[in-house]
Amino acid sequence: MARLADYFVLVGYDPGKRGSGDGQGQILQRFPEKDWEDNPFPQGIELFCQPSGWQLFTERNPPTFFVAVLTDINSERHYCACFTFWEAVESAQVLREEEEEPSSPVQPAQLFAPKSLVLVSRLDHAEVFRNSLGLIYTIYVDGLSVSLENVIGNLLTCTIPITGGAQRTISLGAGDRQVIQTPINDSLPVSSCSVALLFRQLGITNVLYLFCAALTEHKILFLSSSYQRLTDACRALLALMFPLKYSFTYVPILPAQLLEVLSTPTPFIIGVHSIFQSETQELLDVVIADLDGGTVNVPECVHISLLPEPLLQQTREALSMVLDPELEVADLAFPPSTISASSLKMQDKEIRAVFLRLFAQLLQGYRWCLHIIRIHPEPVIRFHKAAFLGQRGLTEDDFLTKVLEGMAFAGFVTERGAPYRSIDLFDELVAYEVKRMRAEEGNKQKILRHIKELAEKLYKNVSPGGLSAGRGSCSEGGSCVSKTCPGEAAALSPLASAPWAA
């Protein structure tokens, strides 16, 4: 069991620190006031509430919501759900702070300052956070006869299971009811619809460039006028990399005050609002993806190693079958009257299934190249890269060589090298990869059938009851209604038969 939310924070505009240019934010209230021993309060949270800077507006903007991601010193991610609304402030209050500035322009009669309701959590339940913060906002604005203290207290004391496929129904004490669905296996990423949306925004070729750039440890920068799209794009790229885990700098929403981070020499995946696009033009070693424009810019001095053939072409064809099913029948003299396209949520899983198959082909037989070294106090598992590349006939392949030398693969060996452990979908897939490829024989219908089977397993991992998606269809693990499915019992890995396992 884990806390649904660790902290609730109220962040507002600080007129006392406005000076020249943009203002600053300040924490008005936080609950609890003392830090949790297992999870200290994140510093600088006010920067992420208004990533483009704290500004006053002459009109009241509609409320906004997005989720920022902070990474602590232990590489643990904290999700900061920010619900922002605007309140009127007296212009005289602001003018008093600028009396010593004779060049200050005359302020309008009424200004509106942003105020943010923030939930900090180690769990990724964006839709639940949106609903909860929206409820708190409604109680505050409409003056409902419900105690805000009780609602916030109920939210901060709520605990839910992390995994196992169980449901938990919660109520914040305001006549509300939310059902939280946990995934069966938490080793599989929860992508919602983010992967499918990324392909809609950038296309197959551009996403494959980003995928290869991330695996070969290049710097990647996303640009968009939507904060939530930045978070979703970064999340999607990490989901495509499974079973490898990204271990470098990961900041889906980078505040304006921290733009100097883009000059770091280490790889990163970062998102920046498009209003700062002009400040990214001088980044000569950064791959820039414009989500709004649908383009990916690779600088001349950057060489991205692509997937080896025929894997690259096979992956493109598989993605085309998923994203554009009409392509296969476009030249038929008598095409079918209708072609059933998958829903966005299922299409997301089908795309991920394509990349799961890709990794199974790339890493097929990797366990036979694992060696255990027993001269240390604790046994250490090492991967014999030369033997693996040699048996695959890829000793000269630049892409796979870089992947095997990267930190993501080193973490993969450490995490999955042990012979006796719980297994997941990837372990099962890579164990029977050779048998599957022989059975398919390159037949497109068999390939598509297997992709859909894998997609169904990915879907059932986050929706064990097989429910149809409603409004929250792109927010898996969020507030939905479905039947409870018990978690699957952990099994011993059949891969323990590797020669070093004894």
Contacts in CASP RR format, 6 or more apart in sequence:
PFRMAT RR
TARGET T0000
AUTHOR 0000-0000-0000
METHOD contacts of the structure
MODEL  1
MARLADYFVLVGYDPGKRGSGDGQGQILQRFPEKDWEDNPFPQGIELFCQ
PSGWQLFTERNPPTFFVAVLTDINSERHYCACFTFWEAVESAQVLREEEE
EPSSPVQPAQLFAPKSLVLVSRLDHAEVFRNSLGLIYTIYVDGLSVSLEN
VIGNLLTCTIPITGGAQRTISLGAGDRQVIQTPINDSLPVSSCSVALLFR
QLGITNVLYLFCAALTEHKILFLSSSYQRLTDACRALLALMFPLKYSFTY
VPILPAQLLEVLSTPTPFIIGVHSIFQSETQELLDVVIADLDGGTVNVPE
CVHISLLPEPLLQQTREALSMVLDPELEVADLAFPPSTISASSLKMQDKE
IRAVFLRLFAQLLQGYRWCLHIIRIHPEPVIRFHKAAFLGQRGLTEDDFL
TKVLEGMAFAGFVTERGAPYRSIDLFDELVAYEVKRMRAEEGNKQKILRH
IKELAEKLYKNVSPGGLSAGRGSCSEGGSCVSKTCPGEAAALSPLASAPW
AA
1 159 0 8 1.000
1 160 0 8 1.000
1 161 0 8 1.000
1 162 0 8 1.000
2 122 0 8 1.000
2 123 0 8 1.000
2 159 0 8 1.000
2 160 0 8 1.000
2 161 0 8 1.000
2 162 0 8 1.000
3 121 0 8 1.000
3 122 0 8 1.000
3 156 0 8 1.000
3 157 0 8 1.000
3 158 0 8 1.000
3 159 0 8 1.000
4 121 0 8 1.000
4 123 0 8 1.000
4 125 0 8 1.000
4 128 0 8 1.000
4 155 0 8 1.000
4 158 0 8 1.000
4 159 0 8 1.000
4 160 0 8 1.000
4 170 0 8 1.000
4 180 0 8 1.000
5 119 0 8 1.000
5 120 0 8 1.000
5 121 0 8 1.000
5 129 0 8 1.000
5 132 0 8 1.000
5 155 0 8 1.000
5 156 0 8 1.000
5 158 0 8 1.000
6 36 0 8 1.000
6 39 0 8 1.000
6 78 0 8 1.000
6 120 0 8 1.000
6 121 0 8 1.000
6 122 0 8 1.000
6 156 0 8 1.000
7 30 0 8 1.000
7 31 0 8 1.000
7 32 0 8 1.000
7 41 0 8 1.000
7 118 0 8 1.000
7 119 0 8 1.000
7 120 0 8 1.000
7 156 0 8 1.000
8 30 0 8 1.000
8 31 0 8 1.000
8 117 0 8 1.000
8 118 0 8 1.000
8 119 0 8 1.000
8 120 0 8 1.000
8 152 0 8 1.000
8 155 0 8 1.000
8 156 0 8 1.000
9 27 0 8 1.000
9 29 0 8 1.000
9 30 0 8 1.000
9 31 0 8 1.000
9 45 0 8 1.000
9 116 0 8 1.000
9 117 0 8 1.000
9 118 0 8 1.000
9 119 0 8 1.000
9 120 0 8 1.000
10 27 0 8 1.000
10 28 0 8 1.000
10 29 0 8 1.000
10 30 0 8 1.000
10 115 0 8 1.000
10 116 0 8 1.000
10 117 0 8 1.000
10 118 0 8 1.000
11 25 0 8 1.000
11 26 0 8 1.000
11 27 0 8 1.000
11 28 0 8 1.000
11 45 0 8 1.000
11 46 0 8 1.000
11 49 0 8 1.000
11 115 0 8 1.000
11 116 0 8 1.000
11 118 0 8 1.000
12 25 0 8 1.000
12 26 0 8 1.000
12 27 0 8 1.000
12 28 0 8 1.000
12 46 0 8 1.000
12 49 0 8 1.000
12 54 0 8 1.000
12 113 0 8 1.000
12 114 0 8 1.000
12 115 0 8 1.000
12 116 0 8 1.000
13 23 0 8 1.000
13 24 0 8 1.000
13 25 0 8 1.000
13 26 0 8 1.000
13 54 0 8 1.000
13 56 0 8 1.000
13 89 0 8 1.000
13 113 0 8 1.000
13 114 0 8 1.000
13 115 0 8 1.000
14 23 0 8 1.000
14 24 0 8 1.000
14 25 0 8 1.000
14 26 0 8 1.000
14 54 0 8 1.000
15 89 0 8 1.000
15 93 0 8 1.000
15 94 0 8 1.000
15 97 0 8 1.000
15 113 0 8 1.000
16 97 0 8 1.000
17 23 0 8 1.000
17 24 0 8 1.000
17 25 0 8 1.000
17 26 0 8 1.000
18 24 0 8 1.000
18 94 0 8 1.000
18 97 0 8 1.000
18 98 0 8 1.000
19 97 0 8 1.000
19 98 0 8 1.000
19 101 0 8 1.000
20 101 0 8 1.000
22 53 0 8 1.000
22 54 0 8 1.000
22 55 0 8 1.000
22 256 0 8 1.000
23 53 0 8 1.000
23 54 0 8 1.000
23 55 0 8 1.000
24 46 0 8 1.000
24 54 0 8 1.000
25 46 0 8 1.000
25 49 0 8 1.000
25 50 0 8 1.000
25 54 0 8 1.000
26 46 0 8 1.000
27 45 0 8 1.000
27 46 0 8 1.000
30 41 0 8 1.000
31 152 0 8 1.000
31 153 0 8 1.000
31 156 0 8 1.000
32 156 0 8 1.000
35 41 0 8 1.000
39 78 0 8 1.000
39 122 0 8 1.000
40 72 0 8 1.000
41 120 0 8 1.000
42 70 0 8 1.000
42 72 0 8 1.000
42 78 0 8 1.000
42 80 0 8 1.000
42 120 0 8 1.000
45 70 0 8 1.000
45 80 0 8 1.000
45 118 0 8 1.000
45 120 0 8 1.000
46 54 0 8 1.000
47 255 0 8 1.000
47 257 0 8 1.000
47 258 0 8 1.000
48 68 0 8 1.000
48 70 0 8 1.000
48 80 0 8 1.000
48 82 0 8 1.000
48 253 0 8 1.000
48 255 0 8 1.000
49 80 0 8 1.000
49 82 0 8 1.000
49 84 0 8 1.000
49 114 0 8 1.000
49 116 0 8 1.000
49 118 0 8 1.000
50 84 0 8 1.000
50 114 0 8 1.000
50 116 0 8 1.000
50 255 0 8 1.000
51 68 0 8 1.000
51 227 0 8 1.000
51 253 0 8 1.000
51 254 0 8 1.000
51 255 0 8 1.000
51 256 0 8 1.000
51 273 0 8 1.000
52 255 0 8 1.000
52 256 0 8 1.000
52 273 0 8 1.000
52 275 0 8 1.000
52 276 0 8 1.000
53 255 0 8 1.000
53 256 0 8 1.000
53 257 0 8 1.000
54 113 0 8 1.000
54 114 0 8 1.000
55 114 0 8 1.000
56 89 0 8 1.000
56 94 0 8 1.000
56 111 0 8 1.000
56 112 0 8 1.000
56 113 0 8 1.000
57 86 0 8 1.000
57 111 0 8 1.000
57 112 0 8 1.000
57 113 0 8 1.000
58 108 0 8 1.000
58 110 0 8 1.000
58 111 0 8 1.000
58 112 0 8 1.000
59 112 0 8 1.000
60 86 0 8 1.000
60 88 0 8 1.000
60 112 0 8 1.000
61 86 0 8 1.000
61 112 0 8 1.000
61 114 0 8 1.000
63 83 0 8 1.000
63 84 0 8 1.000
63 85 0 8 1.000
63 134 0 8 1.000
63 137 0 8 1.000
64 82 0 8 1.000
64 83 0 8 1.000
64 84 0 8 1.000
64 227 0 8 1.000
65 81 0 8 1.000
65 82 0 8 1.000
65 83 0 8 1.000
65 84 0 8 1.000
65 130 0 8 1.000
65 133 0 8 1.000
65 228 0 8 1.000
66 81 0 8 1.000
66 82 0 8 1.000
66 226 0 8 1.000
66 227 0 8 1.000
66 228 0 8 1.000
66 231 0 8 1.000
66 253 0 8 1.000
67 79 0 8 1.000
67 80 0 8 1.000
67 81 0 8 1.000
67 82 0 8 1.000
67 124 0 8 1.000
67 126 0 8 1.000
67 129 0 8 1.000
67 228 0 8 1.000
67 231 0 8 1.000
68 79 0 8 1.000
68 80 0 8 1.000
68 82 0 8 1.000
68 227 0 8 1.000
68 231 0 8 1.000
68 252 0 8 1.000
68 253 0 8 1.000
69 77 0 8 1.000
69 78 0 8 1.000
69 79 0 8 1.000
69 80 0 8 1.000
69 231 0 8 1.000
69 234 0 8 1.000
69 250 0 8 1.000
69 251 0 8 1.000
69 252 0 8 1.000
69 253 0 8 1.000
70 77 0 8 1.000
70 78 0 8 1.000
70 80 0 8 1.000
71 77 0 8 1.000
71 78 0 8 1.000
71 249 0 8 1.000
71 250 0 8 1.000
71 251 0 8 1.000
72 78 0 8 1.000
75 247 0 8 1.000
76 122 0 8 1.000
77 122 0 8 1.000
77 250 0 8 1.000
78 120 0 8 1.000
78 121 0 8 1.000
78 122 0 8 1.000
79 120 0 8 1.000
79 121 0 8 1.000
79 122 0 8 1.000
79 123 0 8 1.000
79 124 0 8 1.000
79 126 0 8 1.000
79 129 0 8 1.000
80 118 0 8 1.000
80 119 0 8 1.000
80 120 0 8 1.000
81 118 0 8 1.000
81 119 0 8 1.000
81 121 0 8 1.000
81 126 0 8 1.000
81 129 0 8 1.000
81 130 0 8 1.000
81 133 0 8 1.000
82 116 0 8 1.000
82 117 0 8 1.000
82 118 0 8 1.000
83 116 0 8 1.000
83 117 0 8 1.000
83 118 0 8 1.000
83 130 0 8 1.000
83 133 0 8 1.000
83 134 0 8 1.000
83 136 0 8 1.000
83 137 0 8 1.000
84 114 0 8 1.000
84 115 0 8 1.000
84 116 0 8 1.000
84 117 0 8 1.000
85 114 0 8 1.000
85 115 0 8 1.000
85 117 0 8 1.000
85 137 0 8 1.000
85 141 0 8 1.000
86 112 0 8 1.000
86 113 0 8 1.000
86 114 0 8 1.000
86 115 0 8 1.000
87 112 0 8 1.000
87 113 0 8 1.000
87 115 0 8 1.000
88 110 0 8 1.000
88 111 0 8 1.000
88 112 0 8 1.000
89 110 0 8 1.000
89 111 0 8 1.000
89 112 0 8 1.000
89 113 0 8 1.000
90 110 0 8 1.000
91 107 0 8 1.000
91 108 0 8 1.000
91 109 0 8 1.000
91 110 0 8 1.000
91 111 0 8 1.000
94 107 0 8 1.000
94 111 0 8 1.000
95 104 0 8 1.000
95 107 0 8 1.000
98 104 0 8 1.000
117 133 0 8 1.000
117 134 0 8 1.000
117 136 0 8 1.000
117 137 0 8 1.000
119 129 0 8 1.000
119 132 0 8 1.000
119 133 0 8 1.000
119 155 0 8 1.000
121 129 0 8 1.000
123 160 0 8 1.000
123 162 0 8 1.000
124 190 0 8 1.000
125 180 0 8 1.000
125 477 0 8 1.000
125 478 0 8 1.000
126 192 0 8 1.000
126 475 0 8 1.000
126 478 0 8 1.000
127 472 0 8 1.000
127 475 0 8 1.000
127 477 0 8 1.000
127 478 0 8 1.000
127 479 0 8 1.000
128 178 0 8 1.000
128 180 0 8 1.000
128 477 0 8 1.000
128 478 0 8 1.000
128 479 0 8 1.000
130 475 0 8 1.000
131 176 0 8 1.000
131 178 0 8 1.000
131 479 0 8 1.000
132 155 0 8 1.000
132 172 0 8 1.000
132 178 0 8 1.000
135 151 0 8 1.000
135 172 0 8 1.000
135 174 0 8 1.000
135 176 0 8 1.000
136 148 0 8 1.000
136 151 0 8 1.000
136 152 0 8 1.000
138 144 0 8 1.000
139 146 0 8 1.000
139 148 0 8 1.000
139 151 0 8 1.000
139 174 0 8 1.000
140 148 0 8 1.000
144 174 0 8 1.000
146 173 0 8 1.000
146 174 0 8 1.000
150 173 0 8 1.000
151 172 0 8 1.000
151 173 0 8 1.000
151 174 0 8 1.000
154 170 0 8 1.000
154 171 0 8 1.000
154 172 0 8 1.000
154 173 0 8 1.000
155 172 0 8 1.000
158 170 0 8 1.000
160 168 0 8 1.000
160 170 0 8 1.000
160 180 0 8 1.000
160 182 0 8 1.000
161 168 0 8 1.000
161 182 0 8 1.000
162 182 0 8 1.000
162 186 0 8 1.000
163 182 0 8 1.000
163 183 0 8 1.000
163 184 0 8 1.000
163 185 0 8 1.000
163 186 0 8 1.000
163 487 0 8 1.000
164 182 0 8 1.000
164 183 0 8 1.000
164 184 0 8 1.000
164 185 0 8 1.000
164 186 0 8 1.000
164 486 0 8 1.000
164 487 0 8 1.000
164 488 0 8 1.000
165 181 0 8 1.000
165 182 0 8 1.000
165 183 0 8 1.000
165 184 0 8 1.000
165 464 0 8 1.000
165 484 0 8 1.000
165 485 0 8 1.000
165 486 0 8 1.000
165 487 0 8 1.000
166 182 0 8 1.000
166 484 0 8 1.000
166 486 0 8 1.000
166 487 0 8 1.000
167 179 0 8 1.000
167 180 0 8 1.000
167 181 0 8 1.000
167 182 0 8 1.000
167 482 0 8 1.000
167 484 0 8 1.000
168 179 0 8 1.000
168 180 0 8 1.000
168 182 0 8 1.000
169 177 0 8 1.000
169 178 0 8 1.000
169 179 0 8 1.000
169 180 0 8 1.000
170 177 0 8 1.000
170 178 0 8 1.000
170 179 0 8 1.000
170 180 0 8 1.000
171 177 0 8 1.000
171 178 0 8 1.000
178 478 0 8 1.000
178 479 0 8 1.000
179 479 0 8 1.000
179 480 0 8 1.000
179 481 0 8 1.000
179 482 0 8 1.000
180 477 0 8 1.000
180 478 0 8 1.000
180 479 0 8 1.000
181 462 0 8 1.000
181 463 0 8 1.000
181 464 0 8 1.000
181 476 0 8 1.000
181 477 0 8 1.000
181 478 0 8 1.000
181 480 0 8 1.000
181 482 0 8 1.000
182 477 0 8 1.000
183 190 0 8 1.000
183 461 0 8 1.000
183 462 0 8 1.000
183 476 0 8 1.000
183 477 0 8 1.000
184 460 0 8 1.000
184 461 0 8 1.000
184 462 0 8 1.000
184 464 0 8 1.000
184 485 0 8 1.000
184 487 0 8 1.000
184 488 0 8 1.000
185 424 0 8 1.000
185 425 0 8 1.000
185 461 0 8 1.000
185 488 0 8 1.000
187 422 0 8 1.000
187 424 0 8 1.000
188 242 0 8 1.000
188 424 0 8 1.000
188 425 0 8 1.000
188 458 0 8 1.000
188 461 0 8 1.000
189 238 0 8 1.000
189 239 0 8 1.000
189 242 0 8 1.000
189 352 0 8 1.000
190 462 0 8 1.000
190 476 0 8 1.000
190 477 0 8 1.000
191 235 0 8 1.000
191 236 0 8 1.000
191 239 0 8 1.000
191 348 0 8 1.000
191 349 0 8 1.000
191 352 0 8 1.000
191 476 0 8 1.000
192 232 0 8 1.000
192 235 0 8 1.000
192 345 0 8 1.000
192 348 0 8 1.000
192 474 0 8 1.000
192 475 0 8 1.000
192 476 0 8 1.000
193 232 0 8 1.000
193 344 0 8 1.000
193 345 0 8 1.000
193 348 0 8 1.000
193 473 0 8 1.000
193 474 0 8 1.000
194 232 0 8 1.000
194 233 0 8 1.000
194 235 0 8 1.000
194 236 0 8 1.000
194 239 0 8 1.000
194 348 0 8 1.000
194 474 0 8 1.000
195 236 0 8 1.000
195 239 0 8 1.000
195 240 0 8 1.000
195 348 0 8 1.000
195 351 0 8 1.000
195 352 0 8 1.000
196 344 0 8 1.000
196 345 0 8 1.000
196 347 0 8 1.000
196 348 0 8 1.000
196 351 0 8 1.000
197 229 0 8 1.000
197 232 0 8 1.000
197 233 0 8 1.000
197 236 0 8 1.000
197 344 0 8 1.000
197 348 0 8 1.000
197 474 0 8 1.000
198 207 0 8 1.000
198 232 0 8 1.000
198 233 0 8 1.000
198 236 0 8 1.000
198 237 0 8 1.000
199 207 0 8 1.000
199 319 0 8 1.000
199 323 0 8 1.000
199 351 0 8 1.000
201 229 0 8 1.000
201 233 0 8 1.000
201 291 0 8 1.000
201 292 0 8 1.000
201 293 0 8 1.000
201 294 0 8 1.000
202 210 0 8 1.000
202 289 0 8 1.000
202 291 0 8 1.000
202 294 0 8 1.000
202 295 0 8 1.000
202 296 0 8 1.000
203 294 0 8 1.000
204 316 0 8 1.000
204 319 0 8 1.000
204 320 0 8 1.000
204 323 0 8 1.000
205 316 0 8 1.000
206 289 0 8 1.000
206 294 0 8 1.000
206 295 0 8 1.000
206 296 0 8 1.000
207 240 0 8 1.000
208 306 0 8 1.000
208 307 0 8 1.000
208 312 0 8 1.000
208 315 0 8 1.000
208 316 0 8 1.000
209 287 0 8 1.000
209 296 0 8 1.000
209 298 0 8 1.000
209 304 0 8 1.000
209 306 0 8 1.000
210 220 0 8 1.000
210 237 0 8 1.000
210 287 0 8 1.000
210 289 0 8 1.000
210 296 0 8 1.000
211 237 0 8 1.000
211 240 0 8 1.000
211 241 0 8 1.000
211 355 0 8 1.000
212 304 0 8 1.000
212 305 0 8 1.000
212 306 0 8 1.000
212 307 0 8 1.000
212 399 0 8 1.000
213 220 0 8 1.000
213 287 0 8 1.000
213 298 0 8 1.000
213 304 0 8 1.000
214 220 0 8 1.000
214 237 0 8 1.000
214 241 0 8 1.000
214 246 0 8 1.000
214 269 0 8 1.000
215 241 0 8 1.000
215 244 0 8 1.000
215 399 0 8 1.000
215 402 0 8 1.000
215 403 0 8 1.000
215 408 0 8 1.000
216 304 0 8 1.000
216 305 0 8 1.000
216 399 0 8 1.000
216 402 0 8 1.000
216 403 0 8 1.000
217 248 0 8 1.000
217 267 0 8 1.000
217 402 0 8 1.000
217 406 0 8 1.000
217 407 0 8 1.000
218 267 0 8 1.000
218 287 0 8 1.000
218 302 0 8 1.000
218 304 0 8 1.000
219 267 0 8 1.000
219 268 0 8 1.000
219 283 0 8 1.000
219 285 0 8 1.000
219 286 0 8 1.000
219 287 0 8 1.000
220 237 0 8 1.000
220 267 0 8 1.000
220 268 0 8 1.000
220 269 0 8 1.000
220 270 0 8 1.000
220 286 0 8 1.000
220 287 0 8 1.000
220 289 0 8 1.000
221 262 0 8 1.000
221 268 0 8 1.000
221 270 0 8 1.000
221 271 0 8 1.000
221 272 0 8 1.000
221 280 0 8 1.000
221 283 0 8 1.000
221 286 0 8 1.000
221 287 0 8 1.000
221 288 0 8 1.000
221 289 0 8 1.000
222 230 0 8 1.000
222 233 0 8 1.000
222 234 0 8 1.000
222 252 0 8 1.000
222 269 0 8 1.000
222 270 0 8 1.000
222 271 0 8 1.000
222 272 0 8 1.000
222 289 0 8 1.000
222 291 0 8 1.000
223 271 0 8 1.000
223 272 0 8 1.000
223 273 0 8 1.000
223 274 0 8 1.000
223 277 0 8 1.000
223 280 0 8 1.000
223 288 0 8 1.000
223 289 0 8 1.000
223 290 0 8 1.000
223 291 0 8 1.000
223 292 0 8 1.000
224 230 0 8 1.000
224 233 0 8 1.000
224 271 0 8 1.000
224 273 0 8 1.000
224 274 0 8 1.000
224 290 0 8 1.000
224 291 0 8 1.000
224 292 0 8 1.000
225 273 0 8 1.000
225 274 0 8 1.000
225 275 0 8 1.000
225 292 0 8 1.000
226 291 0 8 1.000
226 292 0 8 1.000
227 253 0 8 1.000
227 273 0 8 1.000
229 291 0 8 1.000
230 252 0 8 1.000
230 253 0 8 1.000
230 271 0 8 1.000
230 272 0 8 1.000
230 273 0 8 1.000
230 291 0 8 1.000
231 252 0 8 1.000
231 253 0 8 1.000
233 252 0 8 1.000
233 271 0 8 1.000
233 289 0 8 1.000
233 291 0 8 1.000
234 250 0 8 1.000
234 252 0 8 1.000
234 269 0 8 1.000
234 270 0 8 1.000
234 271 0 8 1.000
235 252 0 8 1.000
237 269 0 8 1.000
238 245 0 8 1.000
238 246 0 8 1.000
238 250 0 8 1.000
238 269 0 8 1.000
239 352 0 8 1.000
240 351 0 8 1.000
240 352 0 8 1.000
240 355 0 8 1.000
241 408 0 8 1.000
242 352 0 8 1.000
242 355 0 8 1.000
242 356 0 8 1.000
242 359 0 8 1.000
242 426 0 8 1.000
243 359 0 8 1.000
243 412 0 8 1.000
243 416 0 8 1.000
243 424 0 8 1.000
243 426 0 8 1.000
244 359 0 8 1.000
244 403 0 8 1.000
244 408 0 8 1.000
244 409 0 8 1.000
244 411 0 8 1.000
244 412 0 8 1.000
245 408 0 8 1.000
245 411 0 8 1.000
245 412 0 8 1.000
245 415 0 8 1.000
246 269 0 8 1.000
246 408 0 8 1.000
247 407 0 8 1.000
247 408 0 8 1.000
247 411 0 8 1.000
248 266 0 8 1.000
248 267 0 8 1.000
248 268 0 8 1.000
248 269 0 8 1.000
248 407 0 8 1.000
249 261 0 8 1.000
249 264 0 8 1.000
249 266 0 8 1.000
249 267 0 8 1.000
249 268 0 8 1.000
249 269 0 8 1.000
249 270 0 8 1.000
250 268 0 8 1.000
250 269 0 8 1.000
250 270 0 8 1.000
251 258 0 8 1.000
251 261 0 8 1.000
251 268 0 8 1.000
251 269 0 8 1.000
251 270 0 8 1.000
251 271 0 8 1.000
252 269 0 8 1.000
252 270 0 8 1.000
252 271 0 8 1.000
253 271 0 8 1.000
253 273 0 8 1.000
254 261 0 8 1.000
254 262 0 8 1.000
254 270 0 8 1.000
254 271 0 8 1.000
254 272 0 8 1.000
256 273 0 8 1.000
256 276 0 8 1.000
259 272 0 8 1.000
259 276 0 8 1.000
259 279 0 8 1.000
261 268 0 8 1.000
261 270 0 8 1.000
262 268 0 8 1.000
262 270 0 8 1.000
262 272 0 8 1.000
262 280 0 8 1.000
262 283 0 8 1.000
262 286 0 8 1.000
263 283 0 8 1.000
272 280 0 8 1.000
274 290 0 8 1.000
274 292 0 8 1.000
277 290 0 8 1.000
280 286 0 8 1.000
280 288 0 8 1.000
283 299 0 8 1.000
284 299 0 8 1.000
284 301 0 8 1.000
285 299 0 8 1.000
285 301 0 8 1.000
285 302 0 8 1.000
286 299 0 8 1.000
286 302 0 8 1.000
287 296 0 8 1.000
287 297 0 8 1.000
287 298 0 8 1.000
287 299 0 8 1.000
287 302 0 8 1.000
287 304 0 8 1.000
288 296 0 8 1.000
288 297 0 8 1.000
289 295 0 8 1.000
289 296 0 8 1.000
289 297 0 8 1.000
290 296 0 8 1.000
290 297 0 8 1.000
298 304 0 8 1.000
305 398 0 8 1.000
305 399 0 8 1.000
305 402 0 8 1.000
306 312 0 8 1.000
306 399 0 8 1.000
307 315 0 8 1.000
307 358 0 8 1.000
307 399 0 8 1.000
308 394 0 8 1.000
308 397 0 8 1.000
308 399 0 8 1.000
308 400 0 8 1.000
311 358 0 8 1.000
311 361 0 8 1.000
311 362 0 8 1.000
315 354 0 8 1.000
315 355 0 8 1.000
315 358 0 8 1.000
317 444 0 8 1.000
318 354 0 8 1.000
318 357 0 8 1.000
318 447 0 8 1.000
318 448 0 8 1.000
318 451 0 8 1.000
319 351 0 8 1.000
319 354 0 8 1.000
320 327 0 8 1.000
321 327 0 8 1.000
321 328 0 8 1.000
321 444 0 8 1.000
321 447 0 8 1.000
321 448 0 8 1.000
321 451 0 8 1.000
322 342 0 8 1.000
322 347 0 8 1.000
322 350 0 8 1.000
322 351 0 8 1.000
322 354 0 8 1.000
322 448 0 8 1.000
322 451 0 8 1.000
323 347 0 8 1.000
323 351 0 8 1.000
325 339 0 8 1.000
325 341 0 8 1.000
326 339 0 8 1.000
328 444 0 8 1.000
329 335 0 8 1.000
329 336 0 8 1.000
329 339 0 8 1.000
341 347 0 8 1.000
342 350 0 8 1.000
342 455 0 8 1.000
343 469 0 8 1.000
343 473 0 8 1.000
344 473 0 8 1.000
344 474 0 8 1.000
345 459 0 8 1.000
345 469 0 8 1.000
345 473 0 8 1.000
345 474 0 8 1.000
345 476 0 8 1.000
346 455 0 8 1.000
346 459 0 8 1.000
349 454 0 8 1.000
349 455 0 8 1.000
349 456 0 8 1.000
349 458 0 8 1.000
349 459 0 8 1.000
350 451 0 8 1.000
350 452 0 8 1.000
350 455 0 8 1.000
352 455 0 8 1.000
352 458 0 8 1.000
353 450 0 8 1.000
353 451 0 8 1.000
353 452 0 8 1.000
353 454 0 8 1.000
353 455 0 8 1.000
353 458 0 8 1.000
354 451 0 8 1.000
356 425 0 8 1.000
356 426 0 8 1.000
356 429 0 8 1.000
356 454 0 8 1.000
357 429 0 8 1.000
357 450 0 8 1.000
357 451 0 8 1.000
357 454 0 8 1.000
359 426 0 8 1.000
359 430 0 8 1.000
360 426 0 8 1.000
360 429 0 8 1.000
360 430 0 8 1.000
360 433 0 8 1.000
361 433 0 8 1.000
361 437 0 8 1.000
362 400 0 8 1.000
362 403 0 8 1.000
363 430 0 8 1.000
364 430 0 8 1.000
364 433 0 8 1.000
364 434 0 8 1.000
365 388 0 8 1.000
365 391 0 8 1.000
365 430 0 8 1.000
365 433 0 8 1.000
366 383 0 8 1.000
366 388 0 8 1.000
366 430 0 8 1.000
367 417 0 8 1.000
367 495 0 8 1.000
367 498 0 8 1.000
368 391 0 8 1.000
368 498 0 8 1.000
368 499 0 8 1.000
369 383 0 8 1.000
369 384 0 8 1.000
369 385 0 8 1.000
369 387 0 8 1.000
369 388 0 8 1.000
369 391 0 8 1.000
370 381 0 8 1.000
370 382 0 8 1.000
370 383 0 8 1.000
370 384 0 8 1.000
370 413 0 8 1.000
370 417 0 8 1.000
370 498 0 8 1.000
370 500 0 8 1.000
371 381 0 8 1.000
371 382 0 8 1.000
371 383 0 8 1.000
371 384 0 8 1.000
371 500 0 8 1.000
372 379 0 8 1.000
372 380 0 8 1.000
372 381 0 8 1.000
372 382 0 8 1.000
372 500 0 8 1.000
373 379 0 8 1.000
373 380 0 8 1.000
373 381 0 8 1.000
373 382 0 8 1.000
381 413 0 8 1.000
381 414 0 8 1.000
381 417 0 8 1.000
381 418 0 8 1.000
382 413 0 8 1.000
383 404 0 8 1.000
383 409 0 8 1.000
383 413 0 8 1.000
385 401 0 8 1.000
385 404 0 8 1.000
385 405 0 8 1.000
386 395 0 8 1.000
388 404 0 8 1.000
389 395 0 8 1.000
389 397 0 8 1.000
389 400 0 8 1.000
389 401 0 8 1.000
389 404 0 8 1.000
392 400 0 8 1.000
394 400 0 8 1.000
394 401 0 8 1.000
403 409 0 8 1.000
416 427 0 8 1.000
419 493 0 8 1.000
419 495 0 8 1.000
419 496 0 8 1.000
419 498 0 8 1.000
419 501 0 8 1.000
420 492 0 8 1.000
420 493 0 8 1.000
420 496 0 8 1.000
421 492 0 8 1.000
421 493 0 8 1.000
422 490 0 8 1.000
422 491 0 8 1.000
422 493 0 8 1.000
423 490 0 8 1.000
423 491 0 8 1.000
423 492 0 8 1.000
423 493 0 8 1.000
423 494 0 8 1.000
423 495 0 8 1.000
425 454 0 8 1.000
425 457 0 8 1.000
425 458 0 8 1.000
425 461 0 8 1.000
427 493 0 8 1.000
427 495 0 8 1.000
429 436 0 8 1.000
429 454 0 8 1.000
431 494 0 8 1.000
431 495 0 8 1.000
436 450 0 8 1.000
439 446 0 8 1.000
440 446 0 8 1.000
440 447 0 8 1.000
440 450 0 8 1.000
459 466 0 8 1.000
460 466 0 8 1.000
460 485 0 8 1.000
462 476 0 8 1.000
462 477 0 8 1.000
463 476 0 8 1.000
463 477 0 8 1.000
463 480 0 8 1.000
463 482 0 8 1.000
464 482 0 8 1.000
464 483 0 8 1.000
464 484 0 8 1.000
464 485 0 8 1.000
464 487 0 8 1.000
465 482 0 8 1.000
465 483 0 8 1.000
465 485 0 8 1.000
466 482 0 8 1.000
467 480 0 8 1.000
467 481 0 8 1.000
467 482 0 8 1.000
467 483 0 8 1.000
469 480 0 8 1.000
470 480 0 8 1.000
472 478 0 8 1.000
472 479 0 8 1.000
472 480 0 8 1.000
END
